[in-house]
Amino acid sequence: MGTGLRLLTVHAHADDETLTMGATLALLADQGVATCLVTCTDGELATVYAADMVEEEVRPRLGEIRRDELRAAATALGVTELHFLGYHDSGMAGADTNQAPHAFWRADLEEVTGRLVERIRAFRPQVVVTYDAYGGYGHPDHIQAHRGTVLAIEAAARPGMFAQAGEPWRVSKLYYTAFPLSLIRKAVAMAEAAGLPPPFGEQAPEEMEGIVPDEVVTTRVEARAGSARRRQALLAHHSQIAMDFPLVAMPEEVMAEHFSTDHYELAWSRVPTTIPEADLFAGVR
Ligand SMILES: [Zn+2]
C-alpha cells in the first residue's frame, strides 16, 4: 500500500506513544501511512507497576525490559520503523537524577538535534508529532524531546546544516499531542455517574498537569478503529501497568466509544489547511 504518506513521531519514553496517540498510529497503519517512532530514552527510572514484578530484580534491567515492551507495543500499533536514541531517563522534574551526567536533560542539544536530523532525512516524513514546549506535563525528557525535534525539523531542511546527516528534507506539518480539559471532565463525569472513584484522583481537572484548554486543539482524529490495538499496546508496556489503572480497567467498548479520539495542536503548516481538522495529513494527501 504505497500511499507515500509518512509520519514521524518523537517521544521521550516507552509508552508515551501509546498513551498520547496509540489509536492514531494504528489507524494510520490501516490507511497505508508509514510511521516512524523515535524514542529518546530507555525509561529506566520509571515506576514499576506490574504486580508480578519485583522492584529489586527488575530495576537493574528496566531499560532493557522497556525496550522489549516498546517493540511489542510498536508491533501492535503497526509502526513501520522504531528507533531508540538510547539516552538515559532524567526522572521527574526537580529530581536529582535530572543532573546525572548521562541524563537526556543534560544531553548536548546539538548532538540530539543532529541525530533527529538524520532520522528525519532518512524517513522523509510530511508530518511530525511531538510534545508542546512544556513537554505536555513538564517532564524534563519530554521538554528535551520537544526542543530537539523543533530544531531538527528546521535544520533538516537546510543543506548547510548537519551536511553528513543525509539529503535535506522539508517537513510539511508539525503537531503537538494534547489532552483537552473537556476530555478529562468527561472521564470524571462518567466515573461519577457509574459510582466509581475519580479516575485521576481528587484533583480538579482544571488543576491537573498536562491538560490544555480546548481552544488549543486544532485537530481531532477519530481513531475508533485503532482503539483495540491501543489497548494491546498498552498491555505490552507490562512493567508500567497496574490492572486498576483507569485506562486498563475501563472496558474496551467504553474506551472505543468515548475515548478513541486523539487530540492535537497544529504548531504550523507549510501546506494549506482549514482548522478544525480531522486528519493529520489534511492538505498533504
Ligand atoms: Zn514520558
Residues whose N, C-alpha, C, O or C-beta is under 5 A from the ligand:
A	BS01	ZN	A12 H13 D16
